[in-house]
């Protein structure tokens, strides 16, 4: 599997597993992936998770961290650890 397809798959799965994300955000993230902007799509998704103060599980955060490392975008995780459910 080519790298961009692999990244799209990871990001798409994260989108599907976070149903509380607004529809317009999901559409924006999918559009960005469709034009080859996987890193920006991931950063956009993470930004909106934070902006909307969505509670996330420790497992979901770890999945985000794994994708961030894969993409080389650790800054996308900035402050998301504050949203981990206690």
mmCIF file as gemmi writes it, N, C-alpha and C atoms, coordinates in Angstrom:
data_model
loop_
_atom_site.group_PDB
_atom_site.id
_atom_site.type_symbol
_atom_site.label_atom_id
_atom_site.label_alt_id
_atom_site.label_comp_id
_atom_site.label_asym_id
_atom_site.label_entity_id
_atom_site.label_seq_id
_atom_site.pdbx_PDB_ins_code
_atom_site.Cartn_x
_atom_site.Cartn_y
_atom_site.Cartn_z
_atom_site.occupancy
_atom_site.B_iso_or_equiv
_atom_site.pdbx_formal_charge
_atom_site.auth_seq_id
_atom_site.auth_asym_id
_atom_site.pdbx_PDB_model_num
ATOM 1 N N . UNK Axp A 1 ? 0.852 -1.177 0 1 0 ? 1 A 1
ATOM 2 C CA . UNK Axp A 1 ? 0 0 0 1 0 ? 1 A 1
ATOM 3 C C . UNK Axp A 1 ? 0.897 1.238 0 1 0 ? 1 A 1
ATOM 4 N N . UNK Axp A 2 ? 0.582 2.161 -0.875 1 0 ? 2 A 1
ATOM 5 C CA . UNK Axp A 2 ? 1.373 3.38 -0.921 1 0 ? 2 A 1
ATOM 6 C C . UNK Axp A 2 ? 1.157 4.182 0.354 1 0 ? 2 A 1
ATOM 7 N N . UNK Axp A 3 ? 2.17 4.969 0.678 1 0 ? 3 A 1
ATOM 8 C CA . UNK Axp A 3 ? 2.152 5.73 1.935 1 0 ? 3 A 1
ATOM 9 C C . UNK Axp A 3 ? 0.912 6.602 2.082 1 0 ? 3 A 1
ATOM 10 N N . UNK Axp A 4 ? 0.547 7.343 1.058 1 0 ? 4 A 1
ATOM 11 C CA . UNK Axp A 4 ? -0.597 8.24 1.191 1 0 ? 4 A 1
ATOM 12 C C . UNK Axp A 4 ? -1.885 7.461 1.42 1 0 ? 4 A 1
ATOM 13 N N . UNK Axp A 5 ? -2.016 6.304 0.814 1 0 ? 5 A 1
ATOM 14 C CA . UNK Axp A 5 ? -3.204 5.476 1.038 1 0 ? 5 A 1
ATOM 15 C C . UNK Axp A 5 ? -3.218 4.956 2.475 1 0 ? 5 A 1
ATOM 16 N N . UNK Axp A 6 ? -2.06 4.59 2.965 1 0 ? 6 A 1
ATOM 17 C CA . UNK Axp A 6 ? -1.932 4.117 4.34 1 0 ? 6 A 1
ATOM 18 C C . UNK Axp A 6 ? -2.34 5.219 5.318 1 0 ? 6 A 1
ATOM 19 N N . UNK Axp A 7 ? -1.83 6.432 5.1 1 0 ? 7 A 1
ATOM 20 C CA . UNK Axp A 7 ? -2.168 7.554 5.979 1 0 ? 7 A 1
ATOM 21 C C . UNK Axp A 7 ? -3.653 7.896 5.889 1 0 ? 7 A 1
ATOM 22 N N . UNK Axp A 8 ? -4.193 7.878 4.686 1 0 ? 8 A 1
ATOM 23 C CA . UNK Axp A 8 ? -5.627 8.131 4.527 1 0 ? 8 A 1
ATOM 24 C C . UNK Axp A 8 ? -6.448 7.114 5.299 1 0 ? 8 A 1
ATOM 25 N N . UNK Axp A 9 ? -6.027 5.876 5.252 1 0 ? 9 A 1
ATOM 26 C CA . UNK Axp A 9 ? -6.726 4.817 5.96 1 0 ? 9 A 1
ATOM 27 C C . UNK Axp A 9 ? -6.7 5.064 7.467 1 0 ? 9 A 1
ATOM 28 N N . UNK Axp A 10 ? -5.549 5.418 7.995 1 0 ? 10 A 1
ATOM 29 C CA . UNK Axp A 10 ? -5.431 5.691 9.427 1 0 ? 10 A 1
ATOM 30 C C . UNK Axp A 10 ? -6.303 6.872 9.844 1 0 ? 10 A 1
ATOM 31 N N . UNK Axp A 11 ? -6.243 7.944 9.085 1 0 ? 11 A 1
ATOM 32 C CA . UNK Axp A 11 ? -7.01 9.148 9.413 1 0 ? 11 A 1
ATOM 33 C C . UNK Axp A 11 ? -8.503 8.885 9.267 1 0 ? 11 A 1
ATOM 34 N N . UNK Axp A 12 ? -8.885 8.189 8.222 1 0 ? 12 A 1
ATOM 35 C CA . UNK Axp A 12 ? -10.304 7.863 8.016 1 0 ? 12 A 1
ATOM 36 C C . UNK Axp A 12 ? -10.851 7.039 9.178 1 0 ? 12 A 1
ATOM 37 N N . UNK Axp A 13 ? -10.067 6.084 9.655 1 0 ? 13 A 1
ATOM 38 C CA . UNK Axp A 13 ? -10.513 5.267 10.785 1 0 ? 13 A 1
ATOM 39 C C . UNK Axp A 13 ? -10.673 6.118 12.04 1 0 ? 13 A 1
ATOM 40 N N . UNK Axp A 14 ? -9.757 7.052 12.249 1 0 ? 14 A 1
ATOM 41 C CA . UNK Axp A 14 ? -9.883 7.955 13.397 1 0 ? 14 A 1
ATOM 42 C C . UNK Axp A 14 ? -11.149 8.801 13.279 1 0 ? 14 A 1
ATOM 43 N N . UNK Axp A 15 ? -11.445 9.273 12.077 1 0 ? 15 A 1
ATOM 44 C CA . UNK Axp A 15 ? -12.673 10.058 11.855 1 0 ? 15 A 1
ATOM 45 C C . UNK Axp A 15 ? -13.917 9.236 12.182 1 0 ? 15 A 1
ATOM 46 N N . UNK Axp A 16 ? -13.939 8.011 11.714 1 0 ? 16 A 1
ATOM 47 C CA . UNK Axp A 16 ? -15.098 7.14 11.932 1 0 ? 16 A 1
ATOM 48 C C . UNK Axp A 16 ? -15.293 6.81 13.4 1 0 ? 16 A 1
ATOM 49 N N . UNK Axp A 17 ? -14.213 6.747 14.135 1 0 ? 17 A 1
ATOM 50 C CA . UNK Axp A 17 ? -14.286 6.372 15.545 1 0 ? 17 A 1
ATOM 51 C C . UNK Axp A 17 ? -14.555 7.552 16.469 1 0 ? 17 A 1
ATOM 52 N N . UNK Axp A 18 ? -14.745 8.721 15.918 1 0 ? 18 A 1
ATOM 53 C CA . UNK Axp A 18 ? -15.048 9.911 16.717 1 0 ? 18 A 1
ATOM 54 C C . UNK Axp A 18 ? -16.304 10.567 16.152 1 0 ? 18 A 1
ATOM 55 N N . UNK Axp A 19 ? -17.465 9.978 16.384 1 0 ? 19 A 1
ATOM 56 C CA . UNK Axp A 19 ? -18.703 10.44 15.744 1 0 ? 19 A 1
ATOM 57 C C . UNK Axp A 19 ? -19.19 11.819 16.186 1 0 ? 19 A 1
ATOM 58 N N . UNK Axp A 20 ? -18.653 12.361 17.246 1 0 ? 20 A 1
ATOM 59 C CA . UNK Axp A 20 ? -19.121 13.658 17.723 1 0 ? 20 A 1
ATOM 60 C C . UNK Axp A 20 ? -18.514 14.834 16.967 1 0 ? 20 A 1
ATOM 61 N N . UNK Axp A 21 ? -17.601 14.544 16.069 1 0 ? 21 A 1
ATOM 62 C CA . UNK Axp A 21 ? -16.992 15.602 15.274 1 0 ? 21 A 1
ATOM 63 C C . UNK Axp A 21 ? -18.024 16.137 14.292 1 0 ? 21 A 1
ATOM 64 N N . UNK Axp A 22 ? -18.085 17.446 14.161 1 0 ? 22 A 1
ATOM 65 C CA . UNK Axp A 22 ? -19.082 18.08 13.284 1 0 ? 22 A 1
ATOM 66 C C . UNK Axp A 22 ? -18.935 17.631 11.834 1 0 ? 22 A 1
ATOM 67 N N . UNK Axp A 23 ? -20.064 17.534 11.157 1 0 ? 23 A 1
ATOM 68 C CA . UNK Axp A 23 ? -20.11 17.072 9.77 1 0 ? 23 A 1
ATOM 69 C C . UNK Axp A 23 ? -19.214 17.9 8.864 1 0 ? 23 A 1
ATOM 70 N N . UNK Axp A 24 ? -19.225 19.213 9.035 1 0 ? 24 A 1
ATOM 71 C CA . UNK Axp A 24 ? -18.398 20.06 8.16 1 0 ? 24 A 1
ATOM 72 C C . UNK Axp A 24 ? -16.914 19.812 8.378 1 0 ? 24 A 1
ATOM 73 N N . UNK Axp A 25 ? -16.538 19.465 9.584 1 0 ? 25 A 1
ATOM 74 C CA . UNK Axp A 25 ? -15.139 19.149 9.856 1 0 ? 25 A 1
ATOM 75 C C . UNK Axp A 25 ? -14.762 17.841 9.164 1 0 ? 25 A 1
ATOM 76 N N . UNK Axp A 26 ? -15.619 16.845 9.272 1 0 ? 26 A 1
ATOM 77 C CA . UNK Axp A 26 ? -15.381 15.56 8.616 1 0 ? 26 A 1
ATOM 78 C C . UNK Axp A 26 ? -15.241 15.773 7.112 1 0 ? 26 A 1
ATOM 79 N N . UNK Axp A 27 ? -16.12 16.573 6.541 1 0 ? 27 A 1
ATOM 80 C CA . UNK Axp A 27 ? -16.051 16.858 5.102 1 0 ? 27 A 1
ATOM 81 C C . UNK Axp A 27 ? -14.749 17.562 4.738 1 0 ? 27 A 1
ATOM 82 N N . UNK Axp A 28 ? -14.331 18.53 5.555 1 0 ? 28 A 1
ATOM 83 C CA . UNK Axp A 28 ? -13.074 19.247 5.294 1 0 ? 28 A 1
ATOM 84 C C . UNK Axp A 28 ? -11.883 18.294 5.347 1 0 ? 28 A 1
ATOM 85 N N . UNK Axp A 29 ? -11.859 17.428 6.353 1 0 ? 29 A 1
ATOM 86 C CA . UNK Axp A 29 ? -10.75 16.484 6.502 1 0 ? 29 A 1
ATOM 87 C C . UNK Axp A 29 ? -10.717 15.527 5.312 1 0 ? 29 A 1
ATOM 88 N N . UNK Axp A 30 ? -11.874 15.035 4.93 1 0 ? 30 A 1
ATOM 89 C CA . UNK Axp A 30 ? -11.919 14.12 3.776 1 0 ? 30 A 1
ATOM 90 C C . UNK Axp A 30 ? -11.5 14.825 2.485 1 0 ? 30 A 1
ATOM 91 N N . UNK Axp A 31 ? -11.91 16.069 2.317 1 0 ? 31 A 1
ATOM 92 C CA . UNK Axp A 31 ? -11.508 16.821 1.133 1 0 ? 31 A 1
ATOM 93 C C . UNK Axp A 31 ? -9.988 16.98 1.097 1 0 ? 31 A 1
ATOM 94 N N . UNK Axp A 32 ? -9.411 17.372 2.229 1 0 ? 32 A 1
ATOM 95 C CA . UNK Axp A 32 ? -7.96 17.56 2.277 1 0 ? 32 A 1
ATOM 96 C C . UNK Axp A 32 ? -7.219 16.268 1.929 1 0 ? 32 A 1
ATOM 97 N N . UNK Axp A 33 ? -7.737 15.147 2.401 1 0 ? 33 A 1
ATOM 98 C CA . UNK Axp A 33 ? -7.099 13.868 2.051 1 0 ? 33 A 1
ATOM 99 C C . UNK Axp A 33 ? -7.246 13.576 0.561 1 0 ? 33 A 1
ATOM 100 N N . UNK Axp A 34 ? -8.38 13.947 -0.012 1 0 ? 34 A 1
ATOM 101 C CA . UNK Axp A 34 ? -8.615 13.654 -1.431 1 0 ? 34 A 1
ATOM 102 C C . UNK Axp A 34 ? -7.678 14.425 -2.358 1 0 ? 34 A 1
ATOM 103 N N . UNK Axp A 35 ? -7.137 15.542 -1.861 1 0 ? 35 A 1
ATOM 104 C CA . UNK Axp A 35 ? -6.206 16.329 -2.67 1 0 ? 35 A 1
ATOM 105 C C . UNK Axp A 35 ? -4.755 16.132 -2.224 1 0 ? 35 A 1
ATOM 106 N N . UNK Axp A 36 ? -4.527 15.063 -1.434 1 0 ? 36 A 1
ATOM 107 C CA . UNK Axp A 36 ? -3.166 14.713 -1.065 1 0 ? 36 A 1
ATOM 108 C C . UNK Axp A 36 ? -2.577 15.48 0.102 1 0 ? 36 A 1
ATOM 109 N N . UNK Axp A 37 ? -3.413 16.103 0.903 1 0 ? 37 A 1
ATOM 110 C CA . UNK Axp A 37 ? -2.946 16.882 2.052 1 0 ? 37 A 1
ATOM 111 C C . UNK Axp A 37 ? -3.221 16.143 3.357 1 0 ? 37 A 1
ATOM 112 N N . UNK Axp A 38 ? -2.651 14.947 3.477 1 0 ? 38 A 1
ATOM 113 C CA . UNK Axp A 38 ? -2.912 14.122 4.653 1 0 ? 38 A 1
ATOM 114 C C . UNK Axp A 38 ? -2.461 14.782 5.946 1 0 ? 38 A 1
ATOM 115 N N . UNK Axp A 39 ? -1.296 15.391 5.945 1 0 ? 39 A 1
ATOM 116 C CA . UNK Axp A 39 ? -0.81 16.05 7.167 1 0 ? 39 A 1
ATOM 117 C C . UNK Axp A 39 ? -1.754 17.172 7.587 1 0 ? 39 A 1
ATOM 118 N N . UNK Axp A 40 ? -2.161 17.995 6.646 1 0 ? 40 A 1
ATOM 119 C CA . UNK Axp A 40 ? -3.08 19.088 6.958 1 0 ? 40 A 1
ATOM 120 C C . UNK Axp A 40 ? -4.437 18.549 7.402 1 0 ? 40 A 1
ATOM 121 N N . UNK Axp A 41 ? -4.885 17.466 6.797 1 0 ? 41 A 1
ATOM 122 C CA . UNK Axp A 41 ? -6.144 16.842 7.197 1 0 ? 41 A 1
ATOM 123 C C . UNK Axp A 41 ? -6.065 16.389 8.655 1 0 ? 41 A 1
ATOM 124 N N . UNK Axp A 42 ? -4.977 15.745 9.013 1 0 ? 42 A 1
ATOM 125 C CA . UNK Axp A 42 ? -4.795 15.282 10.386 1 0 ? 42 A 1
ATOM 126 C C . UNK Axp A 42 ? -4.735 16.449 11.358 1 0 ? 42 A 1
ATOM 127 N N . UNK Axp A 43 ? -3.981 17.468 11.015 1 0 ? 43 A 1
ATOM 128 C CA . UNK Axp A 43 ? -3.864 18.642 11.878 1 0 ? 43 A 1
ATOM 129 C C . UNK Axp A 43 ? -5.213 19.338 12.046 1 0 ? 43 A 1
ATOM 130 N N . UNK Axp A 44 ? -5.991 19.402 10.967 1 0 ? 44 A 1
ATOM 131 C CA . UNK Axp A 44 ? -7.32 20.002 11.025 1 0 ? 44 A 1
ATOM 132 C C . UNK Axp A 44 ? -8.217 19.21 11.971 1 0 ? 44 A 1
ATOM 133 N N . UNK Axp A 45 ? -8.199 17.898 11.839 1 0 ? 45 A 1
ATOM 134 C CA . UNK Axp A 45 ? -9.011 17.051 12.704 1 0 ? 45 A 1
ATOM 135 C C . UNK Axp A 45 ? -8.621 17.256 14.171 1 0 ? 45 A 1
ATOM 136 N N . UNK Axp A 46 ? -7.34 17.238 14.462 1 0 ? 46 A 1
ATOM 137 C CA . UNK Axp A 46 ? -6.874 17.419 15.839 1 0 ? 46 A 1
ATOM 138 C C . UNK Axp A 46 ? -7.245 18.795 16.383 1 0 ? 46 A 1
ATOM 139 N N . UNK Axp A 47 ? -7.117 19.79 15.538 1 0 ? 47 A 1
ATOM 140 C CA . UNK Axp A 47 ? -7.47 21.147 15.951 1 0 ? 47 A 1
ATOM 141 C C . UNK Axp A 47 ? -8.94 21.238 16.346 1 0 ? 47 A 1
ATOM 142 N N . UNK Axp A 48 ? -9.804 20.637 15.556 1 0 ? 48 A 1
ATOM 143 C CA . UNK Axp A 48 ? -11.237 20.675 15.864 1 0 ? 48 A 1
ATOM 144 C C . UNK Axp A 48 ? -11.594 19.814 17.059 1 0 ? 48 A 1
ATOM 145 N N . UNK Axp A 49 ? -10.897 18.732 17.271 1 0 ? 49 A 1
ATOM 146 C CA . UNK Axp A 49 ? -11.13 17.94 18.482 1 0 ? 49 A 1
ATOM 147 C C . UNK Axp A 49 ? -10.883 18.835 19.699 1 0 ? 49 A 1
ATOM 148 N N . UNK Axp A 50 ? -9.799 19.587 19.65 1 0 ? 50 A 1
ATOM 149 C CA . UNK Axp A 50 ? -9.469 20.486 20.76 1 0 ? 50 A 1
ATOM 150 C C . UNK Axp A 50 ? -10.462 21.644 20.849 1 0 ? 50 A 1
ATOM 151 N N . UNK Axp A 51 ? -10.742 22.273 19.718 1 0 ? 51 A 1
ATOM 152 C CA . UNK Axp A 51 ? -11.662 23.421 19.707 1 0 ? 51 A 1
ATOM 153 C C . UNK Axp A 51 ? -13.041 23.053 20.238 1 0 ? 51 A 1
ATOM 154 N N . UNK Axp A 52 ? -13.501 21.863 19.908 1 0 ? 52 A 1
ATOM 155 C CA . UNK Axp A 52 ? -14.823 21.415 20.355 1 0 ? 52 A 1
ATOM 156 C C . UNK Axp A 52 ? -14.776 20.731 21.721 1 0 ? 52 A 1
ATOM 157 N N . UNK Axp A 53 ? -13.594 20.666 22.321 1 0 ? 53 A 1
ATOM 158 C CA . UNK Axp A 53 ? -13.405 20.06 23.645 1 0 ? 53 A 1
ATOM 159 C C . UNK Axp A 53 ? -14.011 18.665 23.74 1 0 ? 53 A 1
ATOM 160 N N . UNK Axp A 54 ? -13.748 17.852 22.725 1 0 ? 54 A 1
ATOM 161 C CA . UNK Axp A 54 ? -14.288 16.494 22.708 1 0 ? 54 A 1
ATOM 162 C C . UNK Axp A 54 ? -13.483 15.599 23.642 1 0 ? 54 A 1
ATOM 163 N N . UNK Axp A 55 ? -14.172 14.925 24.513 1 0 ? 55 A 1
ATOM 164 C CA . UNK Axp A 55 ? -13.505 13.966 25.402 1 0 ? 55 A 1
ATOM 165 C C . UNK Axp A 55 ? -13.032 12.779 24.563 1 0 ? 55 A 1
ATOM 166 N N . UNK Axp A 56 ? -11.811 12.371 24.796 1 0 ? 56 A 1
ATOM 167 C CA . UNK Axp A 56 ? -11.256 11.227 24.071 1 0 ? 56 A 1
ATOM 168 C C . UNK Axp A 56 ? -10.685 10.23 25.078 1 0 ? 56 A 1
ATOM 169 N N . UNK Axp A 57 ? -10.681 8.988 24.695 1 0 ? 57 A 1
ATOM 170 C CA . UNK Axp A 57 ? -10.123 7.95 25.562 1 0 ? 57 A 1
ATOM 171 C C . UNK Axp A 57 ? -8.597 7.955 25.455 1 0 ? 57 A 1
ATOM 172 N N . UNK Axp A 58 ? -7.97 7.345 26.431 1 0 ? 58 A 1
ATOM 173 C CA . UNK Axp A 58 ? -6.508 7.2 26.405 1 0 ? 58 A 1
ATOM 174 C C . UNK Axp A 58 ? -6.096 6.42 25.154 1 0 ? 58 A 1
ATOM 175 N N . UNK Axp A 59 ? -6.865 5.381 24.808 1 0 ? 59 A 1
ATOM 176 C CA . UNK Axp A 59 ? -6.566 4.567 23.629 1 0 ? 59 A 1
ATOM 177 C C . UNK Axp A 59 ? -6.663 5.41 22.345 1 0 ? 59 A 1
ATOM 178 N N . UNK Axp A 60 ? -7.697 6.239 22.248 1 0 ? 60 A 1
ATOM 179 C CA . UNK Axp A 60 ? -7.848 7.081 21.061 1 0 ? 60 A 1
ATOM 180 C C . UNK Axp A 60 ? -6.685 8.075 20.968 1 0 ? 60 A 1
ATOM 181 N N . UNK Axp A 61 ? -6.314 8.657 22.103 1 0 ? 61 A 1
ATOM 182 C CA . UNK Axp A 61 ? -5.184 9.583 22.119 1 0 ? 61 A 1
ATOM 183 C C . UNK Axp A 61 ? -3.918 8.884 21.642 1 0 ? 61 A 1
ATOM 184 N N . UNK Axp A 62 ? -3.7 7.662 22.092 1 0 ? 62 A 1
ATOM 185 C CA . UNK Axp A 62 ? -2.517 6.916 21.671 1 0 ? 62 A 1
ATOM 186 C C . UNK Axp A 62 ? -2.536 6.64 20.17 1 0 ? 62 A 1
ATOM 187 N N . UNK Axp A 63 ? -3.717 6.405 19.628 1 0 ? 63 A 1
ATOM 188 C CA . UNK Axp A 63 ? -3.837 6.228 18.17 1 0 ? 63 A 1
ATOM 189 C C . UNK Axp A 63 ? -3.497 7.535 17.45 1 0 ? 63 A 1
ATOM 190 N N . UNK Axp A 64 ? -3.995 8.65 17.985 1 0 ? 64 A 1
ATOM 191 C CA . UNK Axp A 64 ? -3.65 9.956 17.41 1 0 ? 64 A 1
ATOM 192 C C . UNK Axp A 64 ? -2.139 10.17 17.459 1 0 ? 64 A 1
ATOM 193 N N . UNK Axp A 65 ? -1.526 9.836 18.583 1 0 ? 65 A 1
ATOM 194 C CA . UNK Axp A 65 ? -0.081 10.008 18.748 1 0 ? 65 A 1
ATOM 195 C C . UNK Axp A 65 ? 0.691 9.148 17.754 1 0 ? 65 A 1
ATOM 196 N N . UNK Axp A 66 ? 0.2 7.952 17.502 1 0 ? 66 A 1
ATOM 197 C CA . UNK Axp A 66 ? 0.843 7.067 16.542 1 0 ? 66 A 1
ATOM 198 C C . UNK Axp A 66 ? 0.8 7.66 15.135 1 0 ? 66 A 1
ATOM 199 N N . UNK Axp A 67 ? -0.354 8.194 14.751 1 0 ? 67 A 1
ATOM 200 C CA . UNK Axp A 67 ? -0.481 8.815 13.427 1 0 ? 67 A 1
ATOM 201 C C . UNK Axp A 67 ? 0.377 10.079 13.365 1 0 ? 67 A 1
ATOM 202 N N . UNK Axp A 68 ? 0.382 10.859 14.432 1 0 ? 68 A 1
ATOM 203 C CA . UNK Axp A 68 ? 1.205 12.078 14.465 1 0 ? 68 A 1
ATOM 204 C C . UNK Axp A 68 ? 2.67 11.74 14.25 1 0 ? 68 A 1
ATOM 205 N N . UNK Axp A 69 ? 3.121 10.669 14.868 1 0 ? 69 A 1
ATOM 206 C CA . UNK Axp A 69 ? 4.506 10.246 14.686 1 0 ? 69 A 1
ATOM 207 C C . UNK Axp A 69 ? 4.747 9.785 13.247 1 0 ? 69 A 1
ATOM 208 N N . UNK Axp A 70 ? 3.798 9.038 12.706 1 0 ? 70 A 1
ATOM 209 C CA . UNK Axp A 70 ? 3.907 8.547 11.328 1 0 ? 70 A 1
ATOM 210 C C . UNK Axp A 70 ? 3.996 9.707 10.334 1 0 ? 70 A 1
ATOM 211 N N . UNK Axp A 71 ? 3.206 10.733 10.576 1 0 ? 71 A 1
ATOM 212 C CA . UNK Axp A 71 ? 3.16 11.896 9.683 1 0 ? 71 A 1
ATOM 213 C C . UNK Axp A 71 ? 4.308 12.862 9.974 1 0 ? 71 A 1
ATOM 214 N N . UNK Axp A 72 ? 4.794 12.849 11.203 1 0 ? 72 A 1
ATOM 215 C CA . UNK Axp A 72 ? 5.818 13.815 11.598 1 0 ? 72 A 1
ATOM 216 C C . UNK Axp A 72 ? 5.191 15.126 12.015 1 0 ? 72 A 1
ATOM 217 N N . UNK Axp A 73 ? 4.048 15.024 12.665 1 0 ? 73 A 1
ATOM 218 C CA . UNK Axp A 73 ? 3.297 16.22 13.05 1 0 ? 73 A 1
ATOM 219 C C . UNK Axp A 73 ? 2.919 16.165 14.528 1 0 ? 73 A 1
ATOM 220 N N . UNK Axp A 74 ? 3.911 16.13 15.377 1 0 ? 74 A 1
ATOM 221 C CA . UNK Axp A 74 ? 3.671 16.081 16.818 1 0 ? 74 A 1
ATOM 222 C C . UNK Axp A 74 ? 2.938 17.327 17.315 1 0 ? 74 A 1
ATOM 223 N N . UNK Axp A 75 ? 3.112 18.442 16.628 1 0 ? 75 A 1
ATOM 224 C CA . UNK Axp A 75 ? 2.454 19.682 17.077 1 0 ? 75 A 1
ATOM 225 C C . UNK Axp A 75 ? 0.932 19.567 17.013 1 0 ? 75 A 1
ATOM 226 N N . UNK Axp A 76 ? 0.426 18.663 16.198 1 0 ? 76 A 1
ATOM 227 C CA . UNK Axp A 76 ? -1.023 18.475 16.086 1 0 ? 76 A 1
ATOM 228 C C . UNK Axp A 76 ? -1.626 17.98 17.396 1 0 ? 76 A 1
ATOM 229 N N . UNK Axp A 77 ? -0.813 17.352 18.235 1 0 ? 77 A 1
ATOM 230 C CA . UNK Axp A 77 ? -1.301 16.813 19.504 1 0 ? 77 A 1
ATOM 231 C C . UNK Axp A 77 ? -1.304 17.842 20.628 1 0 ? 77 A 1
ATOM 232 N N . UNK Axp A 78 ? -0.837 19.037 20.34 1 0 ? 78 A 1
ATOM 233 C CA . UNK Axp A 78 ? -0.725 20.083 21.36 1 0 ? 78 A 1
ATOM 234 C C . UNK Axp A 78 ? -2.018 20.217 22.156 1 0 ? 78 A 1
ATOM 235 N N . UNK Axp A 79 ? -1.937 19.954 23.429 1 0 ? 79 A 1
ATOM 236 C CA . UNK Axp A 79 ? -3.023 20.085 24.397 1 0 ? 79 A 1
ATOM 237 C C . UNK Axp A 79 ? -4.115 19.023 24.303 1 0 ? 79 A 1
ATOM 238 N N . UNK Axp A 80 ? -4.044 18.117 23.349 1 0 ? 80 A 1
ATOM 239 C CA . UNK Axp A 80 ? -5.077 17.086 23.273 1 0 ? 80 A 1
ATOM 240 C C . UNK Axp A 80 ? -5.071 16.167 24.484 1 0 ? 80 A 1
ATOM 241 N N . UNK Axp A 81 ? -3.939 16.058 25.143 1 0 ? 81 A 1
ATOM 242 C CA . UNK Axp A 81 ? -3.888 15.221 26.336 1 0 ? 81 A 1
ATOM 243 C C . UNK Axp A 81 ? -4.806 15.754 27.441 1 0 ? 81 A 1
ATOM 244 N N . UNK Axp A 82 ? -5.15 17.033 27.374 1 0 ? 82 A 1
ATOM 245 C CA . UNK Axp A 82 ? -6.089 17.626 28.339 1 0 ? 82 A 1
ATOM 246 C C . UNK Axp A 82 ? -7.495 17.081 28.184 1 0 ? 82 A 1
ATOM 247 N N . UNK Axp A 83 ? -7.801 16.488 27.025 1 0 ? 83 A 1
ATOM 248 C CA . UNK Axp A 83 ? -9.148 16.001 26.738 1 0 ? 83 A 1
ATOM 249 C C . UNK Axp A 83 ? -9.344 14.523 27.056 1 0 ? 83 A 1
ATOM 250 N N . UNK Axp A 84 ? -8.29 13.867 27.53 1 0 ? 84 A 1
ATOM 251 C CA . UNK Axp A 84 ? -8.4 12.431 27.836 1 0 ? 84 A 1
ATOM 252 C C . UNK Axp A 84 ? -9.347 12.252 29.017 1 0 ? 84 A 1
ATOM 253 N N . UNK Axp A 85 ? -10.302 11.355 28.82 1 0 ? 85 A 1
ATOM 254 C CA . UNK Axp A 85 ? -11.273 11.061 29.862 1 0 ? 85 A 1
ATOM 255 C C . UNK Axp A 85 ? -10.568 10.497 31.077 1 0 ? 85 A 1
ATOM 256 N N . UNK Axp A 86 ? -10.977 10.935 32.206 1 0 ? 86 A 1
ATOM 257 C CA . UNK Axp A 86 ? -10.392 10.48 33.478 1 0 ? 86 A 1
ATOM 258 C C . UNK Axp A 86 ? -11.081 9.244 33.956 1 0 ? 86 A 1
